[in-house]
Amino acid sequence: MSGSASKHDLDLIMDAILGCADVEKLISLKTYTVEDDKLLVAVKIALPAEKTVRDVADVIGEIEQQIRTTVPAVGSVYIQPDIYRPSLDPEPSTDVFVLKSED
């Protein structure tokens, strides 16, 4: 997570995203200062694979509204939905390790 937002604003943005029950994982978050000192927020989130396009649009709208409500300095929000693929996760949780035994 990186960008030009203050730590406080970045925390508020992350809370707005992760506060949505349908978000399985926050994949990336970038913020940029653009004209008139407004923030541009670019987000990639993982959603459940079974969500319909309408469901995804509703989730994106909910997150965007929450971000704009909590951080007035935000001008533009771009949210890219994806599907969480644990096999591609660079930081697997400790419960996925498999220990091979020697026979």
C-alpha positions as CSV (number, residue, x, y, z in Angstrom):
1,M,0.0,0.0,0.0
2,S,1.6,3.2,-1.0
3,G,1.0,6.7,-2.2
4,S,0.7,10.3,-1.3
5,A,-2.2,10.1,1.2
6,S,-1.4,10.8,4.8
7,K,-1.2,7.7,7.1
8,H,-4.5,8.8,8.7
9,D,-6.3,9.1,5.3
10,L,-4.7,5.8,4.2
11,D,-6.0,4.0,7.3
12,L,-9.5,5.4,6.7
13,I,-9.5,4.3,3.1
14,M,-8.3,0.8,4.1
15,D,-11.0,0.6,6.8
16,A,-13.6,1.6,4.2
17,I,-12.5,-1.1,1.9
18,L,-12.0,-3.9,4.4
19,G,-15.2,-2.9,6.2
20,C,-17.2,-4.3,3.3
21,A,-18.1,-7.9,4.1
22,D,-17.7,-9.1,0.5
23,V,-14.1,-8.1,0.2
24,E,-11.9,-11.2,0.7
25,K,-8.6,-9.4,0.3
26,L,-7.2,-6.0,-0.4
27,I,-4.7,-6.8,-3.1
28,S,-3.3,-3.3,-3.7
29,L,-4.0,0.3,-2.8
30,K,-2.3,3.3,-4.3
31,T,-3.0,7.0,-3.8
32,Y,-1.9,10.0,-5.9
33,T,-2.3,13.7,-5.4
34,V,-3.8,15.3,-8.5
35,E,-5.0,18.7,-9.4
36,D,-6.4,21.0,-6.6
37,D,-4.8,18.7,-4.0
38,K,-7.4,16.0,-4.5
39,L,-6.5,12.4,-4.0
40,L,-6.9,9.8,-6.7
41,V,-7.4,6.3,-5.1
42,A,-6.6,3.1,-7.1
43,V,-7.7,-0.1,-5.5
44,K,-7.6,-3.8,-6.5
45,I,-9.8,-6.1,-4.3
46,A,-10.6,-9.8,-4.3
47,L,-14.3,-10.7,-4.3
48,P,-15.9,-14.2,-4.1
49,A,-16.0,-15.9,-7.5
50,E,-19.7,-16.5,-7.3
51,K,-20.6,-12.8,-7.3
52,T,-22.6,-11.6,-10.3
53,V,-21.7,-8.5,-12.2
54,R,-24.5,-6.7,-10.5
55,D,-23.2,-7.8,-7.1
56,V,-19.7,-6.6,-8.0
57,A,-21.1,-3.2,-9.1
58,D,-23.0,-2.9,-5.9
59,V,-19.9,-3.7,-3.8
60,I,-17.8,-1.2,-5.8
61,G,-20.4,1.5,-5.3
62,E,-20.6,0.8,-1.6
63,I,-16.8,1.0,-1.1
64,E,-16.6,4.2,-3.3
65,Q,-19.3,5.9,-1.3
66,Q,-17.7,4.9,2.0
67,I,-14.3,6.2,0.9
68,R,-15.7,9.5,-0.3
69,T,-17.7,9.9,3.0
70,T,-14.8,9.3,5.3
71,V,-12.0,11.1,3.3
72,P,-13.3,14.3,1.8
73,A,-9.9,14.9,0.1
74,V,-10.6,12.1,-2.4
75,G,-11.5,13.2,-5.9
76,S,-11.4,10.1,-8.0
77,V,-11.7,6.4,-7.0
78,Y,-10.9,3.5,-9.3
79,I,-11.7,0.0,-8.0
80,Q,-10.6,-3.1,-9.9
81,P,-12.3,-6.3,-8.8
82,D,-10.5,-9.7,-9.0
83,I,-10.9,-13.2,-7.6
84,Y,-8.8,-14.2,-4.7
85,R,-6.4,-17.0,-5.7
86,P,-4.6,-18.3,-2.6
87,S,-2.0,-20.1,-4.8
88,L,-0.8,-16.8,-6.1
89,D,-0.6,-15.1,-2.6
90,P,3.0,-14.3,-1.9
91,E,2.4,-14.5,1.9
92,P,0.6,-17.8,2.6
93,S,-0.8,-18.3,6.1
94,T,1.0,-20.7,8.3
95,D,-1.8,-23.2,8.2
96,V,-1.1,-24.1,4.5
97,F,2.3,-25.5,5.0
98,V,2.7,-29.2,4.3
99,L,5.5,-31.2,5.9
100,K,6.6,-34.2,4.0
101,S,7.7,-37.2,6.0
102,E,10.5,-39.5,5.1
103,D,9.7,-43.2,4.8
